[in-house]
């Protein structure tokens, strides 16, 4: 039997909370938010699922509910929302979050380790979460699936066609980051979930289309909430609550209308040009007979003051109101300002069904068509776009008519057909109510999904089928609670060929046979290739971590791969102006740039001769920005300039925070000036006997041990002093 699943869902942008979802608040809070919340809820009720954690961004913004600032919100005993802070506290549009995703990934890893909630499976929603899931999958060695919700390729194409330039679009929407993330998701995810078979075709625009596997699983709806209009609760209190809500819904609509008792033509969507609400008003406005048969009711998002809304939404709403005026639809058309999405949408559908109305969705293209199944489940017939998902729903459910969203005569004919023929109306109404329960409930969605996850995990012994092609870190090593982390410099400390490497063989034996409670890291001025060379030549046991290039890079290791910690790189990037520093240092004549392979984005390396070294001249050349730069001379011949934040010591602190290792459990060993930084705070230091001149004055204290013996032998002496080895 498969063990029960712990699943992490990732949805980074948008507003998620346990009650009162603000759907329609803006473009980032549409159907996706609702979909994810309900998916999480129904997944947590599945018998094969142990727990669901929904990871999102922590937002502490005075303009928003304080609930978005709660780090862990418990929804039920198997579901919680976990909010990770990054890029400040203010609410931001999704396009502004790309640059902070590595920080988010770091925060998630830290949180998972701290709370010991390592997932068996990850599922990401939208491109930004896809990026995060691919990173987490590599770090934690956990397989992931992905749902796109919408694709950057088509949004970019549409905006280019509307006349905007590549540069403008890149600046505003960060398409290159988004499309690269989507490509990587296709390559690395175990499978992609789509709502329809048609949606799979949309991925063909991507280079990595063939590398992905796809499963079409229709989204579900909460059939406890979207019940047929004639359904009565047994619970008197619930019935009373329902009656009150229905009263307020009726009030908010009927105050616009002269004859509120007539059937209603209902539309409900975000104020988005793509939703094509203007065509519906045109059809209704031009047809006096339709106006005499029914009222038109449009819920277009939530608004307080149109003038203060984002440009695109403001334009759409202004156009709707101008069309209402053009056709003089006062008293016949309602466009309410707000509704409680979580509690009232289902009542709005039922209210429209009781009035023998019809629901209309004329989107130019509808990926799936959630509103189509919600209205159907309420017993409300539909007239809906034939482009996209609805063309797969209507043939299955027989709950309404498909139309070309730009063909006014077709739309008019379908509306009249349903509104004037009672038998037709009942046929569509009954079919919808019955067939949605059968084909589109969350229970059936979740059952299919969990079956696919279990199948993937059982075929791959839990690592994910794709993982067999993309081997990653052995997370078991990182999951464990570590009593001691030994971090050692390489040249002059671990190895010293001039001294024939005393103690090296014994130290290697200790490291090879180290227990689960002991972790080992190498810290070096060398770059990764040169560190790997030492590991191979000296036949070292693989370290858990490598801090290299003078603390500017951190890698995790497994048998085959070395995975760069991008969160560390992101942390270093702040206030670092590489090109400016290079330019300024041209004035210093006694330094010479090292070869290309010695450089990296956060390290500029030079050679120098000891007798010419002049620290003040370097500071003068760097100018006012000198305090943002660490200047590190070592071994009397190498000179590195790195960001102030970069150092072996800071890298150790970063690693310890990420993997929840107390700093007091770290023992650091070194021999030269650029190692001093490792012996900070509660870290225990070992300075080997063959120390360089810069460390000549050090003496043994409570937290630093100065060894008498050299290199590896000195490390062993220090480890015995600290009673780490007997």
C-alpha positions in Angstrom: 0.0 0.0 0.0 1.2 3.5 -0.9 2.0 5.7 2.1 -0.4 8.7 2.5 0.6 11.8 0.6 1.8 15.1 1.9 1.2 17.6 -0.9 2.5 21.1 -1.2 0.5 23.4 -3.6 2.2 26.6 -4.7 0.3 29.7 -5.8 2.4 32.8 -5.3 0.4 35.8 -6.5 -3.2 36.5 -5.7 -5.1 36.7 -2.4 -5.7 33.4 -0.7 -7.4 33.0 2.7 -9.7 30.7 4.5 -12.8 32.8 4.2 -14.2 35.5 1.8 -12.0 35.1 -1.3 -11.8 38.4 -3.1 -12.5 37.1 -6.6 -12.7 39.9 -9.2 -10.8 42.4 -7.0 -8.2 42.7 -9.9 -6.7 40.7 -12.8 -4.7 38.5 -10.4 -7.8 37.4 -8.5 -10.0 35.6 -10.9 -10.9 31.9 -11.3 -7.4 30.7 -10.6 -7.6 31.7 -6.9 -11.0 30.0 -6.5 -9.8 26.9 -8.3 -6.7 26.5 -6.2 -8.5 27.0 -2.9 -11.2 24.5 -3.7 -8.7 22.0 -5.1 -6.8 22.3 -1.8 -9.9 21.8 0.2 -11.2 18.7 -1.6 -7.6 17.2 -1.9 -7.4 17.4 1.9 -10.6 15.4 2.2 -9.2 12.5 0.1 -8.4 9.3 2.1 -5.0 8.9 0.5 -3.9 12.4 1.5 -2.2 12.9 4.8 -1.9 16.7 4.6 -2.1 19.6 2.1 0.1 22.7 2.5 -0.8 25.7 0.3 2.3 28.0 0.0 1.8 31.6 -1.0 3.2 35.1 -0.4 2.8 36.8 2.9 1.2 40.3 2.5 1.0 42.8 5.3 -0.7 45.7 3.6 -2.9 48.3 5.4 -5.2 48.4 2.3 -5.9 44.6 2.7 -7.3 42.2 5.2 -4.9 41.4 8.1 -5.5 37.7 7.4 -3.0 37.8 4.5 -0.3 38.5 7.1 -0.9 35.4 9.2 2.2 33.1 8.6 0.3 29.8 9.1 -3.5 29.7 8.7 -5.2 26.4 9.7 -8.2 25.6 7.4 -8.9 22.1 8.6 -7.0 19.4 10.3 -5.4 18.3 7.0 -5.1 21.7 5.2 -3.2 25.0 6.0 -2.1 28.1 4.1 1.6 28.9 4.7 2.7 32.4 3.8 6.3 33.2 3.0 7.5 36.8 3.0 9.6 38.2 0.1 10.0 41.4 -1.8 8.5 43.5 1.1 5.1 43.5 2.6 3.0 45.4 0.1 0.6 43.6 -2.3 2.2 43.5 -5.7 1.0 42.5 -9.2 2.3 39.1 -10.4 4.5 40.7 -13.0 6.5 42.4 -10.2 7.3 39.2 -8.3 9.6 37.4 -10.8 12.8 39.0 -9.3 12.0 37.7 -5.8 11.2 34.1 -6.6 14.6 32.7 -5.5 14.1 34.4 -2.1 10.6 32.8 -2.0 12.2 29.3 -2.7 14.7 29.8 0.0 11.9 30.8 2.5 9.9 27.7 1.6 12.9 25.4 2.0 13.7 27.0 5.4 10.0 26.7 6.5 9.7 23.1 5.4 12.9 22.1 7.2 12.0 24.1 10.3 8.5 22.6 10.6 9.5 19.1 9.3 6.8 19.1 6.6 8.8 17.6 3.7 6.3 16.9 0.9 6.0 13.8 -1.2 4.6 15.8 -4.1 4.5 19.4 -5.2 2.0 21.1 -7.5 2.5 24.5 -9.0 -0.1 26.9 -10.4 0.9 29.5 -13.1 4.4 30.2 -14.4 5.8 31.9 -11.4 5.0 29.0 -9.1 6.3 26.7 -11.9 9.7 28.3 -11.6 9.6 27.9 -7.8 8.5 24.3 -8.0 11.3 23.4 -10.4 13.8 24.8 -8.0 12.2 23.2 -5.0 12.0 19.9 -6.8 15.8 20.1 -7.5 16.7 21.1 -3.9 14.3 18.7 -2.1 14.4 15.9 -4.7 10.6 15.8 -4.8 8.6 15.4 -8.0 6.1 18.1 -9.1 3.1 18.6 -11.4 2.0 21.9 -12.9 -1.1 23.7 -14.0 -0.5 26.7 -16.3 -3.9 28.5 -16.0 -2.7 30.9 -18.8 0.4 31.0 -21.0 2.9 33.8 -21.5 3.4 33.0 -25.2 -0.2 33.9 -26.1 -0.4 36.9 -23.9 2.8 38.3 -25.5 1.5 37.5 -29.0 -1.8 39.3 -28.4 -0.1 42.4 -26.9 2.4 42.5 -29.8 -0.5 42.4 -32.3 -2.1 45.3 -30.4 0.9 47.4 -31.4 3.0 47.4 -28.3 6.8 46.9 -28.6 9.0 44.0 -27.3 10.8 46.5 -25.0 7.6 47.9 -23.4 6.2 44.4 -22.9 9.4 43.1 -21.4 9.6 45.9 -19.0 6.1 45.6 -17.8 5.4 41.8 -18.0 8.8 40.2 -17.8 7.9 37.8 -20.6 11.4 36.4 -21.1 11.5 35.2 -17.4 7.9 33.9 -17.7 8.3 32.0 -20.9 11.7 30.5 -19.8 10.0 29.3 -16.6 7.2 27.8 -18.6 9.7 26.0 -20.9 11.5 24.6 -17.8 8.3 23.5 -16.2 7.4 21.4 -19.4 10.9 19.8 -19.2 11.0 19.0 -15.5 7.5 18.5 -14.2 6.1 15.0 -14.0 3.0 16.0 -15.9 1.0 19.1 -16.8 -2.7 19.2 -15.8 -5.1 20.9 -18.3 -8.8 21.4 -18.1 -9.6 20.1 -21.6 -8.0 18.1 -24.4 -8.0 21.3 -26.5 -5.9 23.1 -23.9 -3.1 20.6 -24.5 -2.8 21.9 -28.1 -2.0 25.4 -26.7 1.4 24.1 -25.4 2.5 23.3 -28.9 3.9 26.8 -29.2 6.7 25.8 -26.7 10.0 24.3 -27.7 9.7 21.7 -24.9 6.2 20.6 -25.8 7.4 17.1 -26.6 9.2 16.7 -23.3 6.1 17.1 -21.2 3.3 14.7 -20.4 -0.3 16.0 -20.2 -3.4 14.9 -18.4 -6.8 16.7 -19.1 -8.8 16.6 -15.8 -11.8 18.9 -15.8 -11.9 21.3 -12.9 -14.6 20.5 -10.4 -17.1 22.7 -8.7 -18.3 22.5 -5.2 -21.6 20.7 -5.8 -22.5 21.3 -2.1 -22.6 25.0 -2.9 -23.8 25.1 -6.5 -27.1 23.3 -6.0 -30.2 23.4 -8.3 -32.6 26.4 -7.7 -35.3 24.0 -6.4 -33.1 22.4 -3.8 -34.1 23.0 -0.1 -31.8 22.5 2.9 -33.2 20.4 5.8 -31.5 22.8 8.2 -33.9 25.7 9.2 -31.0 28.0 10.2 -29.3 27.4 6.8 -32.5 28.1 5.0 -33.0 31.3 6.8 -29.4 32.4 6.0 -30.0 31.5 2.4 -33.3 33.5 2.3 -31.5 36.6 3.7 -28.7 36.3 1.1 -31.2 35.8 -1.7 -33.1 38.9 -0.5 -30.0 41.1 -0.7 -29.0 39.7 -4.1 -32.6 40.4 -5.3 -32.4 43.9 -3.9 -29.0 44.7 -5.5 -30.4 43.7 -8.9 -34.0 44.9 -8.8 -33.1 48.5 -7.7 -31.9 49.0 -11.3 -35.0 47.5 -13.0 -38.5 48.8 -13.8 -39.9 45.2 -14.1 -37.8 43.1 -11.8 -40.1 40.1 -12.2 -39.1 39.4 -15.8 -36.6 36.6 -16.7 -32.9 37.7 -16.7 -30.1 37.4 -19.1 -27.1 37.0 -16.7 -23.4 37.6 -17.3 -20.7 37.3 -14.7 -17.0 37.9 -15.3 -14.0 40.2 -14.7 -14.1 43.5 -16.6 -11.7 42.2 -19.2 -11.9 43.1 -22.9 -11.4 39.5 -23.8 -14.7 38.6 -22.0 -16.5 40.4 -24.7 -19.3 41.8 -22.5 -19.9 44.7 -25.0 -21.2 42.3 -27.7 -23.9 41.1 -25.3 -25.1 44.7 -24.6 -25.0 45.3 -28.4 -27.2 42.2 -29.1 -29.7 43.2 -26.3 -29.6 46.9 -27.1 -30.5 46.4 -30.8 -33.4 44.0 -30.1 -36.6 45.6 -28.7 -38.3 42.2 -28.5 -35.5 40.7 -26.4 -35.8 43.8 -24.1 -39.5 43.2 -23.6 -38.9 39.4 -22.8 -36.1 39.8 -20.3 -33.8 42.1 -18.3 -30.0 42.2 -18.7 -27.9 41.8 -15.5 -24.1 42.1 -15.7 -21.8 41.4 -12.7 -18.4 42.7 -13.9 -16.0 42.4 -11.0 -16.1 44.5 -7.9 -15.7 48.2 -8.1 -15.9 51.2 -5.7 -14.8 54.1 -8.0 -14.3 53.4 -11.7 -12.0 56.4 -12.0 -9.5 54.8 -9.6 -9.4 51.3 -11.2 -6.5 50.0 -13.4 -6.6 51.4 -16.9 -7.8 48.3 -18.8 -10.6 47.6 -16.3 -11.6 51.3 -16.2 -11.9 51.3 -20.0 -14.0 48.2 -20.2 -16.5 49.4 -17.5 -16.7 52.8 -19.1 -17.6 51.3 -22.4 -20.3 49.1 -20.8 -21.9 52.2 -19.2 -21.6 54.2 -22.4 -23.4 51.3 -24.4 -26.1 51.2 -21.7 -26.6 54.9 -22.3 -26.4 54.6 -26.1 -29.3 52.1 -26.3 -31.1 53.8 -23.4 -31.3 50.6 -21.3 -32.1 52.3 -18.0 -34.7 50.2 -16.1 -33.8 47.2 -18.3 -30.2 46.6 -17.4 -28.5 46.2 -14.0 -24.8 46.4 -13.4 -24.3 46.0 -9.6 -21.1 47.4 -8.1 -20.2 44.4 -5.9 -21.1 40.9 -4.7 -19.7 38.6 -2.1 -18.0 36.1 -4.4 -17.7 33.3 -2.0 -21.3 33.3 -0.7 -23.4 35.0 -3.3 -22.4 33.8 -6.8 -24.2 30.5 -6.3 -27.3 32.5 -5.1 -27.1 34.8 -8.1 -27.3 31.7 -10.5 -30.2 30.3 -8.5 -32.0 33.6 -8.5 -31.6 33.8 -12.3 -32.9 30.2 -12.7 -35.9 30.9 -10.5 -36.7 33.8 -12.9 -36.5 31.3 -15.8 -33.4 33.2 -17.1 -30.3 32.2 -19.0 -26.6 32.6 -18.4 -24.3 34.0 -21.1 -20.6 33.8 -21.6 -19.3 35.2 -24.8 -15.6 35.2 -24.1 -13.5 35.3 -27.3 -11.7 32.2 -26.0 -12.5 30.4 -22.8 -9.8 28.0 -21.5 -12.3 26.0 -19.6 -15.5 27.7 -18.6 -16.0 27.3 -14.9 -19.0 29.7 -14.9 -20.7 27.4 -17.5 -20.7 24.4 -15.1 -21.5 26.5 -12.1 -24.6 27.9 -13.7 -25.5 24.5 -15.1 -25.3 22.9 -11.7 -27.7 25.6 -10.5 -30.2 24.6 -13.2 -29.6 27.7 -15.2 -29.4 27.1 -19.1 -26.5 28.7 -20.9 -25.6 30.5 -24.2 -21.8 30.1 -24.4 -18.8 30.7 -26.7 -17.8 27.8 -28.9 -14.1 28.7 -28.6 -12.3 26.6 -26.1 -13.4 24.5 -23.2 -17.2 25.0 -23.4 -17.2 23.1 -26.7 -16.3 20.0 -24.6 -18.7 20.8 -21.8 -22.0 21.4 -23.7 -21.9 18.1 -25.7 -21.4 16.1 -22.5 -24.0 18.1 -20.4 -26.6 19.2 -22.9 -27.3 22.2 -20.8 -27.4 25.0 -23.4 -26.2 26.3 -26.8 -22.8 27.0 -28.3 -22.4 30.2 -30.3 -19.8 32.2 -32.2 -19.1 35.0 -29.7 -18.8 37.6 -32.6 -21.9 36.5 -34.5 -24.7 38.7 -33.1 -27.6 37.0 -35.0 -26.5 33.6 -33.6 -26.4 34.9 -30.1 -29.8 36.5 -30.4 -31.4 33.4 -31.9 -30.0 31.2 -29.0 -31.3 33.6 -26.3 -34.8 33.8 -27.8 -34.9 30.0 -28.3 -34.3 29.4 -24.6 -36.3 32.3 -23.2 -39.4 31.7 -25.2 -39.7 27.9 -25.2 -40.5 26.5 -21.8 -39.8 22.9 -22.8 -36.4 23.8 -24.2 -35.6 25.8 -21.0 -36.6 22.8 -18.7 -34.6 20.3 -20.9 -31.4 22.4 -20.6 -32.0 23.2 -16.9 -32.6 19.5 -15.8 -29.7 18.2 -17.9 -27.3 20.7 -16.4 -28.3 19.9 -12.8 -27.9 16.2 -13.3 -24.9 15.9 -15.6 -22.6 18.4 -13.7 -22.9 16.3 -10.5 -21.8 13.3 -12.6 -18.9 14.8 -14.6 -17.6 17.9 -13.0 -17.6 17.6 -9.3 -14.4 18.2 -7.3 -14.6 14.7 -5.9 -14.2 13.2 -9.3 -11.4 15.6 -10.2 -9.5 14.8 -7.0 -10.0 11.1 -7.4 -8.5 11.2 -10.9 -5.6 13.4 -9.8 -4.6 11.3 -6.7 -4.7 8.2 -8.9 -2.2 9.8 -11.3 0.1 10.9 -8.5 0.1 7.5 -6.9 0.8 5.9 -10.3 3.7 8.2 -10.9 5.2 7.6 -7.5 4.7 3.8 -7.5 6.4 3.5 -11.0 9.4 5.5 -9.8 9.8 4.3 -6.2 8.6 7.7 -5.1 11.1 9.8 -6.8 9.0 10.7 -9.9 9.5 9.2 -13.3 11.2 12.4 -14.7 13.6 12.3 -11.8 15.2 9.2 -13.3 16.4 11.4 -16.1 17.2 14.4 -13.9 19.0 13.0 -10.8 19.2 15.5 -8.0 20.4 15.9 -4.4 19.9 13.2 -1.9 17.4 15.1 0.3 17.8 12.5 3.0 21.1 14.2 3.9 19.5 17.6 4.1 16.4 16.5 6.0 18.3 15.1 8.9 18.9 17.0 12.1 22.6 17.8 12.2 24.6 17.9 15.4 27.8 19.1 13.8 28.7 20.8 10.6 32.4 20.8 9.8 33.3 23.6 7.3 36.9 23.5 6.1 39.0 25.7 3.8 40.8 23.6 1.2 44.3 24.9 0.3 46.6 25.0 3.2 44.0 23.6 5.5 42.5 20.3 4.2 45.5 19.8 1.8 49.0 21.1 1.9 51.1 19.2 -0.7 54.3 21.0 0.4 54.0 19.4 3.8 53.0 16.0 2.3 49.5 16.4 3.7 49.9 15.2 7.3 46.7 13.6 8.8 44.9 13.6 5.5 44.3 9.9 5.3 43.0 9.7 8.9 40.7 12.7 8.4 39.3 11.2 5.1 38.5 8.0 7.0 36.6 10.0 9.6 34.7 12.0 7.0 33.8 8.9 4.9 32.5 7.1 8.0 30.8 10.1 9.5 27.3 9.5 10.9 24.0 11.0 9.8 24.5 13.6 12.6 27.6 15.0 11.0 27.6 17.2 7.9 30.7 18.3 5.9 31.2 21.4 3.8 34.2 22.7 1.8 34.8 26.4 1.7 37.3 27.7 -0.8 38.5 30.7 -2.8 38.6 28.2 -5.7 35.8 28.1 -8.2 33.6 25.0 -8.5 35.6 23.3 -11.2 38.8 23.5 -9.2 37.0 22.3 -6.0 35.7 19.3 -8.0 39.2 18.6 -9.2 40.5 18.4 -5.6 37.6 16.1 -4.6 38.4 13.8 -7.6 42.2 13.8 -7.3 42.3 13.4 -3.5 39.4 11.0 -3.5 37.5 13.0 -0.8 34.1 11.8 0.3 31.5 14.1 -1.2 30.7 17.2 0.9 27.0 18.1 1.6 27.7 21.7 0.7 30.4 23.6 -1.2 31.0 27.3 -0.5 33.3 28.4 -3.3 34.7 31.4 -5.2 35.5 33.2 -1.9 31.9 32.7 -0.5 30.2 34.0 -3.6 28.6 30.7 -4.6 26.9 27.9 -2.6 26.3 24.4 -4.1 24.6 21.3 -2.8 26.0 18.0 -3.9 24.8 14.5 -4.7 26.4 11.6 -6.5 26.3 13.4 -9.9 25.0 16.9 -9.7 26.1 20.2 -8.1 23.1 22.5 -7.6 23.7 26.2 -7.3 21.7 28.0 -4.5 20.1 30.8 -6.5 18.7 32.4 -3.4 22.3 33.1 -2.2 23.1 34.7 -5.5 19.9 36.8 -5.3 20.9 37.9 -1.8 24.4 39.0 -3.0 23.1 41.0 -6.0 21.8 43.9 -3.8 24.0 47.0 -4.1 26.7 45.2 -6.2 27.8 47.1 -9.3 30.3 44.8 -11.0 31.0 46.8 -14.1 31.5 50.1 -12.2 34.1 48.4 -9.9 36.0 46.9 -12.8 36.2 50.3 -14.4 37.4 52.1 -11.3 40.1 49.5 -10.6 41.7 50.2 -14.0 43.5 53.1 -12.2 45.4 50.7 -10.0 48.6 49.7 -11.8 50.0 47.0 -9.4 47.0 44.5 -9.9 46.4 42.3 -12.9 43.1 40.6 -13.8 43.1 36.8 -13.4 41.9 34.6 -16.2 38.1 34.4 -17.2 37.5 31.1 -15.4 38.5 32.8 -12.1 35.8 35.4 -12.4 32.1 35.1 -11.7 29.1 37.6 -11.5 29.9 38.3 -7.8 33.7 38.0 -7.8 36.4 40.0 -9.5 39.8 38.4 -9.1 43.3 39.9 -9.6 47.0 38.9 -9.1 49.3 41.2 -7.1 52.8 41.2 -5.7 53.1 41.4 -1.9 55.5 44.3 -1.7 53.2 46.6 -3.8 50.1 46.0 -1.8 48.4 49.3 -0.8 45.0 49.1 0.9 44.4 52.9 0.9 44.9 53.1 -2.8 42.3 50.4 -3.4 39.8 52.3 -1.3 40.5 55.6 -3.1 40.0 53.9 -6.5 36.6 52.4 -5.4 35.4 55.9 -4.3 32.3 56.4 -2.1 31.0 52.9 -2.9 34.1 51.1 -1.3 32.1 50.2 1.9 29.8 47.9 -0.2 32.8 45.8 -1.3 34.9 43.2 0.5 38.5 43.4 -0.4 40.2 40.1 0.3 44.0 39.6 -0.2 45.2 36.0 0.3 48.5 34.0 0.2 50.4 37.2 -0.7 49.4 36.9 -4.4 45.6 36.8 -4.9 43.2 39.7 -4.5 39.4 39.3 -4.7 36.7 41.9 -4.7 33.3 40.6 -3.8 30.0 42.1 -2.5 30.1 43.1 1.2 27.4 40.5 1.9 29.5 37.7 0.3 32.0 35.9 2.5 32.5 32.4 3.7 31.1 33.5 7.1 27.9 34.9 5.7 27.5 31.9 3.4 27.7 29.6 6.5 25.1 31.8 8.3 22.9 31.6 5.2 23.2 27.8 5.0 22.5 27.3 8.6 19.4 29.5 8.5 18.1 27.6 5.4 18.7 24.1 6.8 17.9 25.0 10.5 21.4 24.2 11.8 22.3 26.1 15.0 25.5 28.2 14.4 26.8 26.8 17.7 26.9 23.4 15.9 29.4 24.6 13.3 33.1 24.0 13.4 35.1 26.0 10.9 38.8 25.3 9.9 41.1 27.6 8.1 44.7 28.8 7.7 44.6 32.3 6.1 43.2 35.8 6.3 40.2 35.0 4.1 39.1 32.3 6.6 38.8 34.6 9.7 35.3 35.6 8.6 34.2 32.0 9.3 35.0 32.2 13.0 32.2 34.6 13.9 29.6 34.5 16.7 29.0 31.1 18.2 30.9 29.2 15.4 33.8 27.2 16.8 37.1 27.9 15.0 40.1 25.7 14.2 43.3 27.5 13.0 45.8 25.0 11.7 49.5 25.1 12.8 50.7 26.1 9.3 48.8 29.4 9.5 49.7 32.3 7.3 51.3 35.5 8.6 47.8 37.3 8.8 46.8 34.8 11.6 50.1 34.8 13.5 48.8 36.7 16.5 45.8 34.4 17.2 45.8 32.3 20.5 43.5 29.6 21.7 40.3 31.0 23.3 36.9 29.5 24.2 35.7 29.7 20.6 38.9 29.5 18.6 41.4 26.6 18.9 44.9 27.2 17.5 46.4 23.8 16.6 50.0 22.9 16.9 50.0 20.4 14.1 49.6 21.3 10.4 46.8 21.0 7.7 44.5 18.0 8.1 46.3 16.9 11.2 45.6 20.3 12.7 41.9 19.8 11.9 41.9 16.4 13.7 43.6 18.0 16.7 40.8 20.7 16.7 38.0 18.1 16.4 39.5 16.2 19.3 39.8 19.4 21.4 36.0 20.1 20.8 35.3 16.4 21.6 33.7 15.9 18.1 35.9 12.8 17.6 37.6 10.7 20.3 
